Amino acid sequence: MKKLIALFATTAVASGSAMGAIALSGTASVAYDDNGSSASATTYDADLSIVGTAGTTTFTSTMDIDGGTDKGSDTSETDDVTLTGASMATSIGPVTITADMFDEDDSATNSTTGGLIADSGDNRSISVSLDAPIGDATIGLDDDGDVTVSGTFSGVTLTHTIQSGADTTTGSASIAGMDITLTNDAGSTEWTIGTTVAGTAVTLGSDKSVSATFGVTGNTVVVSHTAERASRASTTATKHPVSQKDAFTTVAVSRALTSGATLAATYNTFDSSLTLKASVAF
């Protein structure tokens, strides 16, 4: 693994002076939320993505450029531009090496939403994948020693990750007009089933959630119901305990304008709030 990392570093340096193409893209938005019975709030967001390509090597950097929001451990000041991601990938024959060079660790922004630990520890990593001659399967290995085997067989896509004490398996398939996904994480199974009926896309989840999307391109309505969430303790070192949350429903209406912007209105029954948002992608 150390030799592969060194080889990847050498490739990265060599490609730096021969960057063949740079692509810029981004998004910007402003939203007003009346927050129901609480005080209203206006939020702003602008993000920029830079992708550089040279041969089979690609470097991607993403930044939050709106300013006015503290992203670091020093809460006494705000940051104008904040790095949110940096990664590099290259191919050497049948081997693909990917490096995540951005460490998200920041105690000031830890999140327990959904029970997953966010920004905990050093999140930088290097993974190596090999297109092995076993049908359509791909074998991957990362620097934690986890081995992933994935591939598509008879229309069914399967991915199995072998890791210490918590193997995961995911599968997806389209059968008779239904899109089915299945995930087993250390013995806990979740699934979703999606289909389209009379122009309305409906998705059901094992957690009793349901969503429906209807309308035409550029003018859609999405109705989503999230079931009550029970509190639970932490089960592994990579997850936080989660607190109980009542069921709620959101209704979102979105319309694309000829100016290139998109207007959206979202009503949330959890706190009876209405959010109005204008956004643009470039």
N, C-alpha and C positions, 0 to 999 in steps of 0.2 A: 504493500500500500504506500509506504514512504517513497519508493521509487516512482510510483505512478504520480504521486503528488508533485515530486520534483520535476518529472517530465512535463506535467501540466503547467507548472510555474514557468518552465523554460519556454514552452509554447506560447504562453500569455505574453511574455516579454518580447519574443520574436515577432508576434503579430501586432504589437503596439505601434510599430513604425510603419505598418502597411495597412492601416485601417481603410478598407475599401469603400464603406458606405455608412452613413449615419442618418438615422431616422428619428424625427421628433414627433411626439404626439402628447395629448393631454386632455384634461377636462376642467371645467370651472362651473361652480354653482353657488346659488344663494338661496337660503330657505328660511321661511318664517313659520314658527310653530306657536300656536296660541296656548299650548300646554294645558288645555282644559281649565281647571280651576286655579292652576298655578300661574306664576308670572310668565308672560310670553317671552320668546327669545328668537333672535336672528343669528343664523350661523352662515359662515362662508367657507368655501373649500376650493382649492385650485391645485392640481397635480400635473407634473410633467414627467414624461418618460423619454429616455434617450437610449437608443439601441444602435450599437456599432457592430459591423460585420466585416470580417476579413477571412476569406476562404471558408473553412469549416468552423471558425471560431466566432462566437457571438458574446458581446458584453452588454448587459442591460442594467441601467440605473434608473431608479424612480425617486422622485422628490415631492415633498409637500411644499408648495411655494406661496401659499396665501398669507402666511405670517399671522401674528396675533394669537397663536396658540402655543403654549409651552409644550415641548416634546422631550425635554431633558430632565435630569434630576434636580436642576436648579429652578424651582418654581417661582423665584423672584423676578424672572425675566421671560420674555417671549422670544421665539425664534422666527426669523424671516423666511429662511429656507431650511428644510429638514430632510435629510436622506432617509428614505423609507425602504430602500432595497438596493442590493448590488450583487449581481451574479455573473458568472462566466461559464460558457459551455464550449467544448471542442470535441471533435471526432478524430480518432486515430485508427484508421481501418475499421474493424467491427466494434471497437471500444469507444464508448462515449463517456467523457468525464465532465462532471458538473460541479462547480464550486459556488456555494452561497457565502459571500464575503461580508454580509451585513449582520452584525450582532445586535439583535433586537432587545437585549437585556436592558431593562430600565425599571427600577423599583417604583418609580413615580407613575408608571403607566401600566402596572400589572392589572390584568383583568380576570375575573372569575366567571364571565358570561358563559353559560352553557357548561360550566364545570371544567373547561380546559384551562390549563396554565398557560398564560400568554406572557411572552418576554421574560422567561425564566432561565437563567444560566446563559452559557455561551451558545448561541444558536447558529454559529457558523459551521459549515460542514462541507465535505466533499463526498460525492457518490460516483461510483463507477458502474456502468452497465455494459453488458456484452450481448450482442445478437448471436445467441448460441444456435447451432444447427439442430434444433429439436422442434421441427415444425415451425409454427408461427410464434413460438414463445421467446421471451426475452428474459435474461437473468441479470439481476442488478445486485450490487454490493456497495454499502456505504461505510463510512469510517467508524460507525458504531458496531459494525459486524453483522448488521441486519441483512438478510438475503431476501430479495423479492423476485418472484417468478410471475410473469404476466404474459397473456396472449389471448387470441381470439380463436375459438374452436367451434365450428358449426354454428356461427352466428352468436355465440355466447362469449363475452369478454370476461376473463377471470384474472384476478391478481391475488397472490398469496405472499404475505410477508412473514418470514421466520425470524422471530426475535425472542429474547430471553423472557419466558413466562407470560407472553401476551401476543401470540400469533394473531394475525388478522387476515381475513379473506373477504374480498369483494367480488361481486359478479353483476353483470348487466346484460340484458337481452331485449330484443323487440319481438314479441310473439303475438300474432293475430291482432295487430294494431295497438298493442299495449307495450309501453316501455317499463321494464321491471328492473329494479336495482336491489341488491341484497348485500348487507355488510354484517360480518361476524367479527367482533372485536373482543378477544379474550373470553369467548363464550357468550357474549351478549349480542343478540341478533336484532338488526333493524332493517326495514324494507320500505320501498316506495313503489307505487304503481301509478303510471300516468297514461292517459288516453285522451282522444279528442272525440267529442260527441256534438254533432250539429254545429261545428265551428267553435265549440268551447273546449279548451284544454283543461282537463281535470286531473289533479294529482292527489293521491291518498297516501298517508304514511302510517307506519306501525305505531307511532306515538299519538294516534288519533287526530292528526292534523289533516287538513284538506284545503286545497286552493283551486280556484277556477279563474282562467284567463279568457276573455272574449273581446271581440272588437276586430278592427281591421288594422293593417300596418300603419303605425303613426298615431293611432287613436285607440287605446286599449283600456280595459277595466280589469283589475285583478282583485278578487275577493279571497282572503286567506283567513283560516281559523286555526289557532294554535291551542291545543288542549291544555288542561291544567297540568302543571309540572310539580311533581312531588319532591320533597327535599331528600337528599341522599348524601351519604358520607363519601369521602374519597376512597377509591378502590385501587388506584395505582399511584406511583410516584409522579405521573404526568398529568394528573387530574386533581382539581380542587373539589371540595364538597360544594353542592349547590343548594340554594334555598328554595322554598316552595313559591310558586307563582300561579295566580289564577288564570283561567282560560281567557283569551281575548280574540277579537276579530279585527282585521284591517281591511279597508276598501280604498284602493288606489286608482285614480283616474289620470291617464297620461295622454298628452297630445303633442305631436311634433309640429312646429311652426315652419312656414316657408323661409323664415329668417335663419333657420339652422338650429334654433334653440328648442328645448323641450320644456313644456310646462306640466307640472304634476301636482295633484292634490291628494293627500292621504288622511283618512280618518281612522283613529285607533280607539276602540272601545275600552281599552285597558284604563286609560286616563281621560277619555272623552276629548282627545286633542285632535286638532286639524292642522296639518302641515302643508304649506304651499311652497313649491320649489321650482326654480328656473335653472336650467343647466344647459351646457353646450360642450360638445366634444370636438377636438381638432387634431 
